[in-house]
Amino acid sequence: MFTCELNHHALWNNREPIEVDDVIATYDFYKANAKSEHFKSRLEKISVTNDNGSLIISFDTTDITLINLLFLPILRATDIGAFQADKAFSDASFSGPYAYEDRITDEVT
């Protein structure tokens, strides 16, 4: 089990803070939308909860390789609806080296 405090300087591109609820919503989204059973089964072994503003990450296994799942991009909780509805991401927020792009279909480059 890990207890984490988010860096108060971690901001979305619109300068709003990244919240514990964003992290929780991200992992809930990944679990609900995993494209492979293997990935889904690995995600199901992780629990992400809020304890008075602290992020609690628990593993239901001793498999240390699951720690790699902690490096998935964090999504803004309010933007997850755009992913679920397959909408354009041009107004979505991003942090770090990740940015959302509108999905282009059937195009070969």
N, C-alpha and C positions, 0 to 999 in steps of 0.2 A: 504494500500500500504506500502511495505517495501522497503527501499533503503539499500543495503548491499555493503560493501567493502570486497572482499575476502582477507583472511589472506595471506600475501606475503610468509609466511613460509609453506603454504599448497602445498604439492608436490605430484606428482605421484610417483610410485615406481622407475621410472627411473630418479628421481630428477628434472624433468621439472615441472614448476609451473602449478597449476590448474588455468584455465582461465575462465572468464565470459562466453566465447563462449562454453566451455564445459558444463556449467550449462544450458545454453539456448538449446544447442543441445540435452541434456539429456531429458529435458521436452518435446521438440518437438518429440523425439523418443518415449517417453512413451505415448504421446497423439496419435501418429500415429499407435502404436502397442498395445494399451490396449486390453486385452483379454475379458474383460466384458464391457457391455454397462454402467453399474453403475460406474465403475472405469473411463471409458472414459468421461462420463458426468461430473464427478467431476474434472478431469484434464482440461477439456475445460473451466472451470471457473477460471483458473489460467493463467496469462500472465507473461512471464519472458522475459525481454528485457535488452539491454545494453545501458547505458547512460554515454558515455565518460568514460568507464571502471568501472562504478558502476552497480551493478546488481539491477534492479528494478523488484519487484515481486508484482503483483496486483491481487486482487480477485474480480470477478464479482458476488459477493454474500456477505451476512452477516453471512454465515454459518461458525462459528469459527472452526468447525471440519476439515475444509480443510487445516488447518495449518499442520496437520499430513503429508500431501503430500510433505511438505518441507524436510522431513526426508528420502526421497527415495535416494538410492545410486546415486552418480554422476558418469556419464560415460565420458570417454575421447572422445571428438568429433571425433578424428581420428580413434577410435576403434569401433564406432557405426556401421560402414559398416560391420564389422565382425558379429555383432548381426543380421543385416538385411540379410546377405548372409548365415547365419547359419554356419559360419566357426569356426575353432578351435580358442580358446581364449588363448592359451599358450603364445602368444606374446603380449597380450593385457596388458594395464597398469591398475593399481588399486591404490586406496588410502584408508586410514582409515582401518576399520576392514573388508572391502569387498575385495574379490579376485574372478576373473573369473575362471571358470573351464570348461574344454571341456565337452560338453554334452554327456552323456552316455544314450543310449536308450534301452528300453526293458530289463533292468537289475534290478532285485529285490535283495535288500540287507537285 
